[in-house]
Amino acid sequence: MYSLVVRGGKLYDGSGNPWFRGDVGIRSDSIAAVGDLRGESAEQAIDACGLAVSPGFIDIHAHSDTSLLVDGRGESHIRQGVTTAVTGNCGTSPAPLTDEAARRMTEAFPPGFSWHWRTFAEYFACVEKSGTSMNLAPLVGHGTVRNAVMGYDERDPDSGELEVMSALVRQAMEDGCLGLSTGLIYTPGCYAKTEEIVCLARVAAEYGGLYFSHVRGENDTLIEAIAEALRVGREAGIPVQISHLKAMGSHMWGKSVDVLRMIDEARAAGLEVNFDQYPYTASATGLAATLPPWVQAGGREKFMGRLTDPGDRARIRLDMEQGTPGWVSLIKGVGWDKVLVTSCRDTTLVGRSVSEIAAGRGKDAFDACFDILAENGGQAGMVFFNIGDEDLERIMRHRAGMVGSDSSSSAVDGPLATGKPHPRAFGAFVRVLGSYAREKGVIPLEEAIRKMTSAPARKMRIFDRGVLLPGMKADLVIFDPIAVSDRATYLEPFQYPSGVHAVVVNGEVTVRDGEHTGARAGRVLRRKS
């Protein structure tokens, strides 16, 4: 007897092959049989007649490290069919932590939530104790490691500091992390030179780890930034994953041709390099990321002082308008009217553009930006429209690409339902299936599913997930290929998708008839020693 049988579905096995009609039989947490199981008994069944059945989706670029501790349901992701989240991206991870960093993070979270761990081993224990509906595949963040050793100092590490950072990466890998990530537009990661990153990437490579990079620039310096990521891969001897690949700003549209050529050439030369992408023409990050890196050097107190000092403001504005060596502001080619505030303490600003806020205050948009940050403790989120449709579709068609949400899990209710997060949190995967595969025909449905399943599983060296085969772990999603679609918008992001009928995680039905069952069968997918 099977514990669960999914009957009569159109099976997309995750490899990119055409679908075939069949059943999936599950025992405990694994797939036991794929084929014709009519007449076989089961403790429970899901009728998938007329529906697509595929491996569970793997979000190769997620930021759900702590959101799943606040709310383990992970509903914005699991209701899309995401069964595994790769966390610790963009150089930021939940460990290793100093006491001071833990104190600052605790202050930024809802009351009652405490960052009481310091190592990845302790963090993993917290995740497993609280329970989560999704699996987690963790990376260690370079920015977090640098902050633990050097704070926000804008300088090179001395030999002792580099040795301590290497030891922290080594411990993270031994605790079970699958690789190292960088966020090279964010402080303090942006203060690091390539040689520092290569050194730490070599440590991860010793353990068979991967190098994930939010590269050093996605607008004017895009080509140089991609070249740096490829250099790290070659010199450290480590596979590369380029995060949320894009050409940012209207003046850069079309550059995806050059970037994809670079990736093809690197792969032809023997470097394993892939990338991920979210299917939207707007990005999201913190408003402070528009400022030159020197503004945050030295830590929070100096940062806040510079935001209010007239002389520093004038210098910040000049650098944002003209750029500095190796750095260009994110807003170049965008415009303040296309920058929406998505979160901050002053909720009256949420959902409004910086231009609109400036006009209401009778101020210049740059000053309004500085004011928003100064008045809200330097913390404000933004969505900004900066990606061309042709680039997005060209990148999506490339075989080396995968799908990532670049978001943390959320829900339509509960402590995480605040602000106006980018709609990718509630819709990235179903948007690819509905808008880009079914409606626009940019890629076939089989290929879209491959980019969400076997491709990220192989990249992450998670060899027991990502395809529908006996012996694989039973992570499945059952959806209607005719009806699946995203509903979240930029102004109304808290909307679950339509067309996802059921989701199974490690053999447990976690979504049934479109509703969360309350199951928390997710696991921490530690690096295999």
PyMOL commands that set and color helices and strands:
alter all, ss='L'
color gray80, all
select helices_A, chain A and resi 67-70+75-78+99-108+120-130+142-150+159-175+189-191+194-206+222-236+250-252+256-268+287-290+293-296+300-308+310-322+336-338+347-349+354-361+365-375+389-397+424-439+445-452+454-459
alter helices_A, ss='H'
color red, helices_A
select strands_A, chain A and resi 4-11+20-27+30-35+45-47+52-55+57-59+82-87+135-138+140-141+179-183+210-214+240-242+273-277+282-286+339-343+381-385+401-403+476-479+500-505+508-512+515-516
alter strands_A, ss='S'
color yellow, strands_A
deselect
rebuild
show_as cartoon
